[in-house]
Amino acid sequence: MATAAWYHRDISRVHAEDLLARAGRDGSYLVRDSESVPGAYALCLFQRHVHTYRILPDADGVLAVQTTQGVQVNCFRTLEDLILGYQHPHKGLITPLLYPIPRDVDTGDESSGGHVLLLSLPVANTTPLTGLPTKPALHYPFLENTAGEVIGLLNEYLFSELPLDIESVLKGATTLSHLKSTLSAACQGLNSEIDLTLSNLETLAKVFDHPSCTLTPTKGPDMEIESLLCKISALVSLLSSLEKKVCLFMLTKPLGAVQVTQTLTASQKCDSFCKLLQLMKTRHSQQSEPDMVSVFVGTWNMGGSPPPRGLQSWATCCGLGHTPDESIALLPHDIYAFGSQENPQGEREWTEHIKATLRSYTHIDFKQVAVQSLWNMRLAVFVKPQLESRVSHVTSGSVKTGLGNTLGNKGAVGVSFLFNGTSFGFVNCHLTSGSEKVLRRNQNFVDILRLLSLGDKQLAAFDISLRFTHLFWCGDLNYRLDLDVQDILKHVSKREFEELMCADQLTQERHRRKAFLNFKEEKITFPPTYRYERGSRDCYLWQKYKTSGVRVNVPSWCDRILWKSYPETHNICTAYGCTDDIFTSDHSPVFATFQVGVTSSPRSKSGAKSWIELEVIEAIVKTSSKARFFIEFHSSCLEEPRRSSENDSQSCDVPRFLKLGWSFKQLPKLLPLLSDMDYLQDQHLLLSVKSCDGFESYGECCVALRSLTGVSEQFETFLSHRGEEMGSIRGRVRIHVPKERRGTRRKIYGETTSASFSKSWPCLHCHFPPSFQSLKVTAFFNSPVGLTLLPLFGFSMTPGLALHCWYLLITSSFGS
């Protein structure tokens, strides 16, 4: 079977349909691994569109195809025998297997070009399903209205006006009048966009300069191609001159830079004080369970060298980038997750080293939640002792992605758990190295998404990006900078990191939606963390000498920390940077901290029950199939998953996309475990659109109930599958809550953010007095004026609470 060209192993359903659709030949077929049943296969067959049949093994490994009812089931020992058997007609398939589709040489290799992005087609005008209010049409991935209009114009030209141009040329014409007219119409939208952009940029330019003449070309009634080219030339000229004008202005107005610096310093002090207020409010809260926890995530490629004795700068986020103010740097976090790659220490030695580091400055013996290893990759998670009882359902796992997913030199390790009613996931990975291996790294990410076994087993149909309320992903991702090394060094010396980020491969792949779809990353304000000369951080050692020759490893941000949370949850990144005093590796350790909202453990109560009523749902999925579909509903607030009936409406307005609809009668009534509004607002529904033939998912999403607790509320979001955008879904939901259970309480994390601080006292946030710049935050708020101002920050404070805030500020700044 390994040599059979038609067997495509574990390629995705979407990729398989793309291959068959590109072939476009009735009787074309291929076989792939099933996405819904482990050990089973999917036979994909093209006859006007793609049909999918499941190939299921029995207990003895005998294979059979699920075919049309009433047709005798044929059994086969091998896939080869099965394919030979169905090359004859009248076997229960829509058509015999005639033309095998060969697999790509290597879908993850750079030379293969990866997955082919097909031409986007226009969105047809659609009308909402009955019962849904009028709203813009659902999104088709990769399709835009403007692009659709252009394609429509070109289509009309090719089929209607091209023959006229050909006839004109044959008669001696030297120009293609109809083509010129089509191109002018097609560029009309671009003309208006450039006009608007030029007008806005000229306004900005006049702030710093007073040009004697306008840069915008004179507008005429006709939008000719020459006029468009002239405008583009003017736009290029204006953009190239703007930066020089702004720089010249700043050199002649140094006061402005000073004011900006002072404002940023004041803002940092303000944020630090707000964090201290949050800590104080949490300690004095009357709630038995916390609303928020602080999380530290770190990643470090140790380069095979033992670590230094002290790792305090890493654990306290001391170094370069977005770092905490000194007044709060030593405050312990609630959860720590340390990821490492090329770690020469064993699990026990490494975890004891970390615990000793934490103990050295917090005087707390942190409890180990879990440690997971894969070769020299480690992920160790710790929690405060007083919070250990709130941690449950701990799972861990690993995935190999090295050498065809068989070696563990590359791959990922993960740890997950429940903290009260909130699920956490942590992933540490080491992806394929090499500047040219971008597609391979993207494929590594997808393989980890679908193969890493973590969290609730009932959510196995969803990849790990949707299994957890909060997912943190760190590691040596190995994405490089696509720039000449001398240009990189020049930008680094000037701390021009934003310019470098334009050449960052991970940033580019995320913008193209090819990796880490819907993940977030804090802005990078620290130098590339690889490849340093060991023993110092003074210079990059970008030439690597091997027996095969000299290899160039340009300085890059290989070491990254990203995260993804359910919608309408609280997760704020409060620090992101790297150390500058740990020299044992050619990588610098990277750190990030987060303020994360958590929910309480559910407690059952007697009384009237709530229910969730799904009124109508419509979806658009990317597929070449014409199968029927159902929706599966999962949630921690449901006793078990629920399933809808088959969709009762279906259309294909755009080739390769299906529009599906479910009315009220096809949708289930959902009964949550608890009926309190306070509980329901923290819950989420996971939806999976599945086909009725192969029971495979065509897209998944997460919907927050917080915004749906009105009379009848509408939701709309994107569908994704295996890390790729697959379509969109929307619907209307009504949540019925008994009157006596509609009470809610305010969360602590919703009251003490820097945004609420600035809203309550904007003059302090934006214009601290000059003397404040040279004082610690405690020196100001220790004064009678500072204590008097505390109630103005939006809090109701007793003298005792204000005094404790003063105590926290003093102890955090000067030590306990």
RATA-V84031 format. One record per residue. PHI is phi in whole degrees, 0 to 359 (NA if undefined). NEAR is the number of other C-alpha atoms within 8 Angstrom. Layout:
# RATA-V84031
phi=PHI near=NEAR
phi=PHI near=NEAR
This chain:
# RATA-V84031
phi=NA near=6
phi=297 near=4
phi=265 near=4
phi=291 near=7
phi=293 near=9
phi=278 near=11
phi=268 near=12
phi=255 near=12
phi=54 near=7
phi=257 near=7
phi=295 near=9
phi=286 near=8
phi=301 near=7
phi=297 near=8
phi=296 near=9
phi=298 near=12
phi=295 near=12
phi=299 near=9
phi=298 near=9
phi=290 near=15
phi=293 near=11
phi=294 near=6
phi=293 near=8
phi=60 near=9
phi=242 near=9
phi=301 near=8
phi=96 near=12
phi=288 near=16
phi=207 near=15
phi=204 near=14
phi=237 near=12
phi=224 near=14
phi=289 near=12
phi=290 near=13
phi=272 near=9
phi=254 near=9
phi=234 near=7
phi=299 near=6
phi=85 near=8
phi=260 near=11
phi=231 near=12
phi=234 near=13
phi=265 near=12
phi=255 near=14
phi=228 near=13
phi=257 near=15
phi=212 near=12
phi=74 near=7
phi=208 near=9
phi=275 near=14
phi=244 near=12
phi=239 near=11
phi=238 near=12
phi=276 near=13
phi=250 near=12
phi=250 near=11
phi=270 near=11
phi=268 near=7
phi=298 near=5
phi=267 near=5
phi=84 near=7
phi=284 near=11
phi=261 near=14
phi=214 near=12
phi=264 near=11
phi=282 near=9
phi=243 near=9
phi=299 near=7
phi=299 near=4
phi=94 near=4
phi=266 near=8
phi=299 near=6
phi=280 near=8
phi=258 near=6
phi=245 near=9
phi=220 near=10
phi=279 near=9
phi=226 near=8
phi=296 near=9
phi=298 near=8
phi=296 near=9
phi=297 near=13
phi=297 near=9
phi=297 near=8
phi=294 near=7
phi=264 near=11
phi=275 near=9
phi=250 near=9
phi=287 near=8
phi=60 near=6
phi=251 near=9
phi=104 near=8
phi=268 near=10
phi=296 near=6
phi=200 near=8
phi=296 near=12
phi=279 near=13
phi=247 near=8
phi=234 near=7
phi=290 near=10
phi=263 near=12
phi=289 near=9
phi=280 near=8
phi=295 near=6
phi=300 near=5
phi=196 near=6
phi=293 near=9
phi=263 near=9
phi=277 near=11
phi=295 near=11
phi=289 near=5
phi=283 near=10
phi=80 near=9
phi=67 near=10
phi=285 near=6
phi=279 near=5
phi=269 near=4
phi=281 near=4
phi=298 near=4
phi=280 near=7
phi=248 near=10
phi=288 near=13
phi=279 near=11
phi=283 near=6
phi=292 near=5
phi=238 near=6
phi=252 near=5
phi=296 near=10
phi=295 near=7
phi=303 near=4
phi=102 near=6
phi=269 near=9
phi=294 near=5
phi=299 near=5
phi=201 near=5
phi=307 near=4
phi=300 near=8
phi=300 near=9
phi=279 near=8
phi=264 near=11
phi=303 near=8
phi=69 near=5
phi=247 near=12
phi=229 near=9
phi=299 near=8
phi=299 near=7
phi=298 near=10
phi=296 near=13
phi=297 near=10
phi=298 near=9
phi=297 near=10
phi=297 near=9
phi=297 near=11
phi=295 near=9
phi=297 near=8
phi=296 near=9
phi=296 near=12
phi=298 near=8
phi=263 near=8
phi=242 near=8
phi=258 near=11
phi=301 near=11
phi=302 near=8
phi=292 near=9
phi=296 near=12
phi=299 near=8
phi=297 near=8
phi=295 near=10
phi=295 near=11
phi=297 near=7
phi=272 near=6
phi=108 near=6
phi=293 near=8
phi=257 near=5
phi=232 near=5
phi=257 near=10
phi=296 near=7
phi=291 near=11
phi=295 near=11
phi=299 near=8
phi=296 near=8
phi=296 near=11
phi=295 near=9
phi=297 near=11
phi=294 near=9
phi=295 near=10
phi=269 near=11
phi=298 near=9
phi=297 near=8
phi=294 near=7
phi=302 near=10
phi=294 near=8
phi=296 near=8
phi=292 near=11
phi=302 near=10
phi=294 near=8
phi=297 near=8
phi=299 near=11
phi=300 near=9
phi=293 near=8
phi=292 near=10
phi=296 near=11
phi=300 near=8
phi=295 near=8
phi=296 near=11
phi=291 near=9
phi=295 near=7
phi=256 near=9
phi=205 near=7
phi=234 near=7
phi=298 near=6
phi=284 near=4
phi=219 near=4
phi=288 near=7
phi=270 near=8
phi=281 near=9
phi=299 near=9
phi=295 near=4
phi=278 near=4
phi=235 near=5
phi=291 near=4
phi=257 near=4
phi=261 near=12
phi=273 near=7
phi=299 near=9
phi=298 near=6
phi=297 near=9
phi=296 near=11
phi=297 near=8
phi=297 near=9
phi=294 near=12
phi=298 near=9
phi=298 near=8
phi=295 near=11
phi=295 near=10
phi=299 near=8
phi=297 near=8
phi=294 near=11
phi=298 near=9
phi=291 near=8
phi=269 near=8
phi=299 near=9
phi=300 near=8
phi=297 near=8
phi=293 near=11
phi=293 near=9
phi=298 near=8
phi=297 near=8
phi=298 near=9
phi=292 near=10
phi=293 near=7
phi=272 near=6
phi=231 near=8
phi=294 near=8
phi=298 near=6
phi=299 near=8
phi=296 near=9
phi=297 near=8
phi=296 near=8
phi=297 near=8
phi=299 near=8
phi=296 near=9
phi=296 near=11
phi=295 near=8
phi=298 near=9
phi=298 near=13
phi=298 near=10
phi=297 near=9
phi=297 near=10
phi=298 near=10
phi=300 near=10
phi=297 near=12
phi=295 near=9
phi=298 near=12
phi=295 near=10
phi=294 near=12
phi=297 near=10
phi=298 near=11
phi=298 near=8
phi=298 near=12
phi=295 near=9
phi=296 near=10
phi=295 near=6
phi=259 near=6
phi=294 near=7
phi=279 near=4
phi=287 near=5
phi=283 near=5
phi=232 near=5
phi=286 near=10
phi=268 near=12
phi=210 near=10
phi=230 near=12
phi=260 near=11
phi=234 near=13
phi=252 near=13
phi=232 near=14
phi=227 near=15
phi=222 near=18
phi=205 near=14
phi=275 near=15
phi=277 near=16
phi=63 near=11
phi=76 near=8
phi=254 near=9
phi=299 near=9
phi=283 near=6
phi=293 near=7
phi=296 near=4
phi=251 near=6
phi=240 near=10
phi=296 near=9
phi=297 near=11
phi=290 near=13
phi=290 near=12
phi=257 near=8
phi=58 near=16
phi=258 near=12
phi=157 near=11
phi=247 near=12
phi=101 near=10
phi=276 near=11
phi=247 near=11
phi=287 near=11
phi=296 near=9
phi=299 near=7
phi=289 near=12
phi=235 near=11
phi=299 near=10
phi=269 near=10
phi=292 near=7
phi=288 near=5
phi=271 near=10
phi=280 near=10
phi=229 near=12
phi=237 near=11
phi=231 near=13
phi=252 near=11
phi=255 near=15
phi=219 near=14
phi=233 near=16
phi=50 near=10
phi=269 near=15
phi=282 near=9
phi=275 near=7
phi=286 near=7
phi=304 near=9
phi=296 near=6
phi=298 near=8
phi=291 near=9
phi=294 near=9
phi=294 near=8
phi=297 near=8
phi=293 near=9
phi=298 near=10
phi=294 near=8
phi=297 near=12
phi=296 near=14
phi=295 near=11
phi=295 near=7
phi=238 near=8
phi=261 near=9
phi=59 near=7
phi=236 near=7
phi=268 near=9
phi=292 near=11
phi=266 near=9
phi=279 near=9
phi=280 near=9
phi=191 near=10
phi=223 near=12
phi=230 near=13
phi=233 near=11
phi=216 near=12
phi=53 near=6
phi=259 near=10
phi=260 near=16
phi=225 near=16
phi=223 near=16
phi=241 near=13
phi=239 near=13
phi=230 near=12
phi=219 near=13
phi=300 near=13
phi=303 near=8
phi=289 near=5
phi=255 near=9
phi=300 near=9
phi=291 near=6
phi=274 near=8
phi=265 near=11
phi=211 near=9
phi=51 near=8
phi=282 near=12
phi=227 near=9
phi=212 near=13
phi=191 near=11
phi=211 near=13
phi=222 near=12
phi=266 near=12
phi=233 near=17
phi=279 near=12
phi=47 near=6
phi=67 near=6
phi=61 near=9
phi=243 near=8
phi=252 near=10
phi=264 near=12
phi=293 near=11
phi=232 near=12
phi=151 near=16
phi=207 near=16
phi=235 near=18
phi=216 near=15
phi=223 near=17
phi=221 near=14
phi=194 near=13
phi=260 near=13
phi=249 near=11
phi=54 near=11
phi=256 near=10
phi=246 near=11
phi=265 near=11
phi=240 near=12
phi=229 near=14
phi=231 near=12
phi=232 near=14
phi=240 near=16
phi=227 near=15
phi=225 near=14
phi=265 near=13
phi=304 near=12
phi=269 near=8
phi=107 near=8
phi=302 near=10
phi=273 near=5
phi=263 near=11
phi=296 near=10
phi=296 near=11
phi=296 near=11
phi=294 near=14
phi=301 near=10
phi=291 near=9
phi=305 near=12
phi=300 near=11
phi=296 near=11
phi=297 near=9
phi=293 near=12
phi=306 near=12
phi=268 near=10
phi=256 near=8
phi=287 near=13
phi=265 near=9
phi=220 near=13
phi=79 near=13
phi=295 near=7
phi=296 near=6
phi=292 near=5
phi=260 near=9
phi=298 near=8
phi=289 near=7
phi=256 near=10
phi=286 near=12
phi=292 near=11
phi=289 near=9
phi=241 near=11
phi=271 near=10
phi=231 near=14
phi=301 near=10
phi=227 near=12
phi=240 near=13
phi=247 near=12
phi=235 near=11
phi=228 near=17
phi=143 near=17
phi=272 near=14
phi=284 near=13
phi=68 near=13
phi=290 near=14
phi=249 near=14
phi=263 near=14
phi=273 near=8
phi=203 near=7
phi=298 near=7
phi=299 near=9
phi=292 near=6
phi=294 near=8
phi=298 near=12
phi=298 near=9
phi=295 near=8
phi=294 near=12
phi=295 near=11
phi=298 near=7
phi=264 near=6
phi=57 near=7
phi=267 near=9
phi=283 near=12
phi=296 near=6
phi=297 near=8
phi=291 near=11
phi=297 near=9
phi=294 near=8
phi=259 near=11
phi=283 near=14
phi=297 near=11
phi=295 near=9
phi=299 near=10
phi=296 near=10
phi=292 near=10
phi=292 near=11
phi=295 near=7
phi=280 near=7
phi=62 near=10
phi=257 near=11
phi=205 near=13
phi=52 near=9
phi=300 near=10
phi=67 near=5
phi=279 near=8
phi=241 near=7
phi=217 near=7
phi=293 near=7
phi=300 near=5
phi=273 near=9
phi=232 near=9
phi=228 near=10
phi=292 near=9
phi=308 near=10
phi=267 near=15
phi=213 near=13
phi=239 near=14
phi=273 near=17
phi=283 near=11
phi=296 near=9
phi=100 near=7
phi=200 near=9
phi=240 near=11
phi=277 near=6
phi=210 near=7
phi=267 near=10
phi=256 near=8
phi=269 near=11
phi=256 near=8
phi=242 near=9
phi=268 near=7
phi=232 near=7
phi=298 near=4
phi=276 near=4
phi=133 near=6
phi=271 near=8
phi=249 near=8
phi=264 near=7
phi=246 near=10
phi=294 near=11
phi=306 near=16
phi=210 near=12
phi=271 near=14
phi=288 near=12
phi=262 near=17
phi=224 near=11
phi=225 near=15
phi=235 near=11
phi=209 near=11
phi=215 near=11
phi=235 near=10
phi=301 near=12
phi=297 near=7
phi=60 near=6
phi=245 near=8
phi=257 near=8
phi=207 near=10
phi=244 near=7
phi=281 near=10
phi=252 near=10
phi=200 near=12
phi=202 near=16
phi=191 near=16
phi=220 near=16
phi=283 near=14
phi=231 near=9
phi=226 near=8
phi=245 near=10
phi=245 near=11
phi=287 near=12
phi=240 near=14
phi=276 near=12
phi=250 near=13
phi=266 near=15
phi=298 near=14
phi=244 near=16
phi=226 near=16
phi=206 near=14
phi=233 near=12
phi=219 near=12
phi=258 near=13
phi=238 near=11
phi=284 near=11
phi=231 near=12
phi=247 near=10
phi=280 near=10
phi=292 near=6
phi=293 near=7
phi=232 near=5
phi=288 near=6
phi=226 near=5
phi=273 near=4
phi=129 near=4
phi=297 near=6
phi=257 near=8
phi=266 near=13
phi=210 near=12
phi=249 near=12
phi=253 near=11
phi=268 near=13
phi=275 near=11
phi=197 near=14
phi=220 near=12
phi=227 near=12
phi=219 near=12
phi=238 near=14
phi=238 near=14
phi=276 near=11
phi=195 near=10
phi=258 near=12
phi=272 near=8
phi=235 near=8
phi=289 near=8
phi=270 near=9
phi=225 near=11
phi=224 near=13
phi=246 near=11
phi=253 near=12
phi=247 near=11
phi=236 near=12
phi=190 near=11
phi=291 near=7
phi=271 near=10
phi=254 near=11
phi=293 near=7
phi=206 near=6
phi=298 near=9
phi=241 near=9
phi=225 near=10
phi=275 near=10
phi=279 near=8
phi=297 near=10
phi=299 near=13
phi=257 near=9
phi=216 near=7
phi=201 near=9
phi=210 near=7
phi=234 near=9
phi=286 near=10
phi=232 near=10
phi=306 near=8
phi=77 near=8
phi=226 near=13
phi=248 near=15
phi=258 near=12
phi=242 near=14
phi=220 near=13
phi=233 near=14
phi=270 near=11
phi=306 near=8
phi=293 near=6
phi=273 near=11
phi=256 near=13
phi=280 near=10
phi=270 near=8
phi=261 near=9
phi=248 near=8
phi=291 near=11
phi=296 near=8
phi=240 near=13
phi=247 near=14
phi=286 near=11
phi=301 near=11
phi=300 near=10
phi=284 near=10
phi=294 near=12
phi=295 near=11
phi=265 near=11
phi=263 near=12
phi=223 near=12
phi=254 near=11
phi=257 near=12
phi=246 near=12
phi=229 near=12
phi=271 near=12
phi=239 near=13
phi=277 near=13
phi=280 near=10
phi=275 near=9
phi=253 near=10
phi=55 near=8
phi=263 near=9
phi=282 near=13
phi=252 near=13
phi=161 near=13
phi=231 near=13
phi=203 near=12
phi=235 near=11
phi=237 near=11
phi=278 near=14
phi=278 near=12
phi=304 near=10
phi=273 near=8
phi=248 near=13
phi=268 near=11
phi=272 near=8
phi=293 near=6
phi=208 near=10
phi=247 near=11
phi=251 near=9
phi=235 near=10
phi=206 near=8
phi=202 near=9
phi=269 near=10
phi=259 near=13
phi=224 near=12
phi=204 near=12
phi=53 near=9
phi=78 near=11
phi=236 near=10
phi=290 near=11
phi=241 near=13
phi=153 near=15
phi=212 near=15
phi=211 near=13
phi=212 near=12
phi=185 near=13
phi=233 near=13
phi=231 near=14
phi=234 near=14
phi=255 near=13
phi=263 near=8
phi=236 near=12
phi=303 near=10
phi=304 near=5
phi=289 near=5
phi=242 near=9
phi=266 near=10
phi=290 near=8
phi=226 near=6
phi=233 near=5
phi=282 near=5
phi=275 near=7
phi=297 near=11
phi=288 near=11
phi=271 near=7
phi=242 near=9
phi=235 near=12
phi=281 near=11
phi=297 near=9
phi=294 near=6
phi=292 near=11
phi=297 near=14
phi=292 near=12
phi=290 near=7
phi=283 near=9
phi=216 near=10
phi=297 near=9
phi=294 near=8
phi=286 near=8
phi=294 near=12
phi=262 near=10
phi=224 near=8
phi=298 near=11
phi=298 near=6
phi=305 near=6
phi=296 near=6
phi=293 near=10
phi=296 near=11
phi=264 near=6
phi=250 near=9
phi=289 near=10
phi=301 near=11
phi=293 near=11
phi=296 near=8
phi=282 near=11
phi=279 near=11
phi=279 near=9
phi=284 near=8
phi=303 near=7
phi=297 near=8
phi=298 near=10
phi=293 near=11
phi=291 near=7
phi=283 near=8
phi=307 near=10
phi=296 near=9
phi=282 near=8
phi=277 near=10
phi=100 near=9
phi=238 near=8
phi=264 near=5
phi=245 near=9
phi=278 near=6
phi=303 near=6
phi=294 near=7
phi=293 near=9
phi=297 near=11
phi=295 near=8
phi=291 near=9
phi=300 near=11
phi=300 near=12
phi=297 near=8
phi=298 near=10
phi=298 near=12
phi=294 near=10
phi=292 near=9
phi=288 near=12
phi=273 near=11
phi=249 near=7
phi=94 near=6
phi=286 near=4
